[in-house]
Amino acid sequence: MTTFDLLLIGYGNVAKRFVSLLEEQRATLARRHGLRARVIGIATRRSGGQYVAPVFRRTGPARGPAVAGAGVRTTLDFVSDACVRDAAAARKRRLVMIETTTLDIARGEPAISHVRAALSGGAHVITANKGPVAFAYRALARAARRANRRFLFEGAVMDGVPVFNLVRETLPGVRIIAFRGVVNSTTNYILTAMERGRPFAEALADMQAQGVAEADASLDLDGWDSAAKTAALANVLLGAAITPLDVERMGITPETGRLALDARAAGRRLKLVASAVRVGRRIVARVAPEELPGDDLLAGLDGQQNAIILRTDLLEEIAVAQRSGSLTQTAYALLSDLMTIARDVLNRDAPAPPRGTARATRRSPPPARRRRSL
Ligand SMILES: NC(=O)c1ccc[n+]([C@@H]2O[C@H](COP(=O)([O-])OP(=O)(O)OC[C@H]3O[C@@H](n4cnc5c(N)ncnc54)[C@H](OP(=O)(O)O)[C@@H]3O)[C@@H](O)[C@H]2O)c1
């Protein structure tokens, strides 16, 4: 059984659901994957950082919030402090920071600093926050490679539906040339609701009540959330080095909702479309409402549904759709990243093959630790 120590930086909707999902899946993770996880510390903006009392660590993460010891003041200090305090786990590659602080659309901070501090302290990093990958993917991926740790962020786009994993794990040798998609649930829900005659404010209130809208809903409405996802996707899948500020951006307003109603009456759909394409050496990235023909795959998305269409060199177009979004799906993204890390660690720690198989082993692929971090 391999035990991972988890450091939760940010403890809001997503992190809390992740902790309860870990508890629900605890027996399966142990039985099928030989994986156990315990929360060793939690930090939030208002509370600072606090370590979880060992007595609660033993009984499981669901009881994680019970804490002991003096708080460490800033979340960044806490990350560094925890890596030193749990250096034994870090050395064995069993320390993981789960970063779920709020998106800062101006600079991606302090999440980027949290990621750097964790990697340099020997922890792997998992985040659902778009900031680090949208603002600093190249530098952070390089830092992860140097530290020989993983930097994973499946939950940053389309929750637990595989997008980054899909390309990294299942499309070797395929080049992504462009993508287009609907990647923001709140705005798609509002546009669909307005097509059905519901007021803009009422539809927005639904999304806020469900915890789906960003803490600051203007991030959704003004297209910033989509722009951050577009930058993240372009940086990882197209090899770009852009930020959300480089994405041409237009959001939605009550007036856009009225246009959606007109489009629907004409057999078309108005969608907030995020797209990026490589043009020569430049990446052209854009978020804007677009009127789509009724038979466009994106036109079929209702409510909170999302989809991304990848244009590739060898497989033409591949589409991934998310028919419903929920906190469980975002929490699953964090869990799937944790399982990827566990697989790496277990492969690395696997005993050497018996004598006589050495030749075959030499021909087998390089060990997981050499794999580039995505
Ligand atoms: N909710 C979703 O469905 C969803 C889906 C995909 C991705 N995400 C992403 O996941 C992340 C978390 O979302 P959430 O819904 O869990 O947010 P949330 O409920 O608002 O929780 C955010 C947490 O981050 C902490 N925090 C905020 N700013 C901080 C700062 N500057 N320094 C340290 N801690 C800070 C908050 O601490 P305080 O409470 O003390 O302020 C809180 O514990 C966000 O980046 C979001 O974009 C969310």
PDBQT file of the ligand as one rigid body, heavy atoms in Angstrom, charges set to zero:
ROOT
HETATM    1  N1  LIG A 401     -16.460  25.064  -8.696  1.00  0.00    +0.000 N 
HETATM    2  C1  LIG A 401     -16.283  24.393  -9.827  1.00  0.00    +0.000 C 
HETATM    3  O1  LIG A 401     -17.205  23.737 -10.336  1.00  0.00    +0.000 OA
HETATM    4  C2  LIG A 401     -14.933  24.396 -10.523  1.00  0.00    +0.000 A 
HETATM    5  C3  LIG A 401     -14.747  23.621 -11.669  1.00  0.00    +0.000 A 
HETATM    6  C4  LIG A 401     -13.479  23.572 -12.270  1.00  0.00    +0.000 A 
HETATM    7  C5  LIG A 401     -12.451  24.336 -11.750  1.00  0.00    +0.000 A 
HETATM    8  N2  LIG A 401     -12.680  25.137 -10.650  1.00  0.00    +0.000 N 
HETATM    9  C6  LIG A 401     -11.567  25.920 -10.128  1.00  0.00    +0.000 C 
HETATM   10  O2  LIG A 401     -11.195  25.359  -8.867  1.00  0.00    +0.000 OA
HETATM   11  C7  LIG A 401     -10.754  26.407  -7.986  1.00  0.00    +0.000 C 
HETATM   12  C8  LIG A 401     -11.544  26.322  -6.695  1.00  0.00    +0.000 C 
HETATM   13  O3  LIG A 401     -12.916  26.514  -6.947  1.00  0.00    +0.000 OA
HETATM   14  P1  LIG A 401     -13.955  26.512  -5.724  1.00  0.00    +0.000 P 
HETATM   15  O4  LIG A 401     -15.304  26.481  -6.336  1.00  0.00    +0.000 OA
HETATM   16  O5  LIG A 401     -13.576  25.477  -4.742  1.00  0.00    +0.000 OA
HETATM   17  O6  LIG A 401     -13.667  27.959  -5.093  1.00  0.00    +0.000 OA
HETATM   18  P2  LIG A 401     -14.099  28.508  -3.643  1.00  0.00    +0.000 P 
HETATM   19  O7  LIG A 401     -15.204  27.681  -3.080  1.00  0.00    +0.000 OA
HETATM   20  O8  LIG A 401     -14.298  29.958  -3.815  1.00  0.00    +0.000 OA
HETATM   21  O9  LIG A 401     -12.802  28.238  -2.733  1.00  0.00    +0.000 OA
HETATM   22  C9  LIG A 401     -11.597  28.875  -2.986  1.00  0.00    +0.000 C 
HETATM   23  C10 LIG A 401     -10.628  28.577  -1.847  1.00  0.00    +0.000 C 
HETATM   24  O10 LIG A 401      -9.387  29.211  -2.167  1.00  0.00    +0.000 OA
HETATM   25  C11 LIG A 401      -8.979  30.038  -1.081  1.00  0.00    +0.000 C 
HETATM   26  N3  LIG A 401      -8.311  31.211  -1.644  1.00  0.00    +0.000 N 
HETATM   27  C12 LIG A 401      -8.836  32.126  -2.481  1.00  0.00    +0.000 A 
HETATM   28  N4  LIG A 401      -7.914  33.059  -2.798  1.00  0.00    +0.000 NA
HETATM   29  C13 LIG A 401      -6.788  32.719  -2.127  1.00  0.00    +0.000 A 
HETATM   30  C14 LIG A 401      -5.513  33.298  -2.026  1.00  0.00    +0.000 A 
HETATM   31  N5  LIG A 401      -5.222  34.427  -2.661  1.00  0.00    +0.000 N 
HETATM   32  N6  LIG A 401      -4.598  32.683  -1.273  1.00  0.00    +0.000 NA
HETATM   33  C15 LIG A 401      -4.896  31.556  -0.609  1.00  0.00    +0.000 A 
HETATM   34  N7  LIG A 401      -6.105  30.954  -0.646  1.00  0.00    +0.000 NA
HETATM   35  C16 LIG A 401      -7.039  31.535  -1.402  1.00  0.00    +0.000 A 
HETATM   36  C17 LIG A 401     -10.253  30.414  -0.353  1.00  0.00    +0.000 C 
HETATM   37  O11 LIG A 401      -9.942  30.762   0.980  1.00  0.00    +0.000 OA
HETATM   38  P3  LIG A 401     -10.960  31.653   1.858  1.00  0.00    +0.000 P 
HETATM   39  O12 LIG A 401     -12.254  30.895   1.887  1.00  0.00    +0.000 OA
HETATM   40  O13 LIG A 401     -10.293  31.732   3.189  1.00  0.00    +0.000 OA
HETATM   41  O14 LIG A 401     -11.087  32.969   1.148  1.00  0.00    +0.000 OA
HETATM   42  C18 LIG A 401     -11.046  29.110  -0.480  1.00  0.00    +0.000 C 
HETATM   43  O15 LIG A 401     -10.633  28.202   0.521  1.00  0.00    +0.000 OA
HETATM   44  C19 LIG A 401     -10.915  27.723  -8.739  1.00  0.00    +0.000 C 
HETATM   45  O16 LIG A 401      -9.689  28.091  -9.300  1.00  0.00    +0.000 OA
HETATM   46  C20 LIG A 401     -11.931  27.368  -9.828  1.00  0.00    +0.000 C 
HETATM   47  O17 LIG A 401     -11.766  28.164 -10.980  1.00  0.00    +0.000 OA
HETATM   48  C21 LIG A 401     -13.880  25.165 -10.021  1.00  0.00    +0.000 A 
ENDROOT
TORSDOF 0
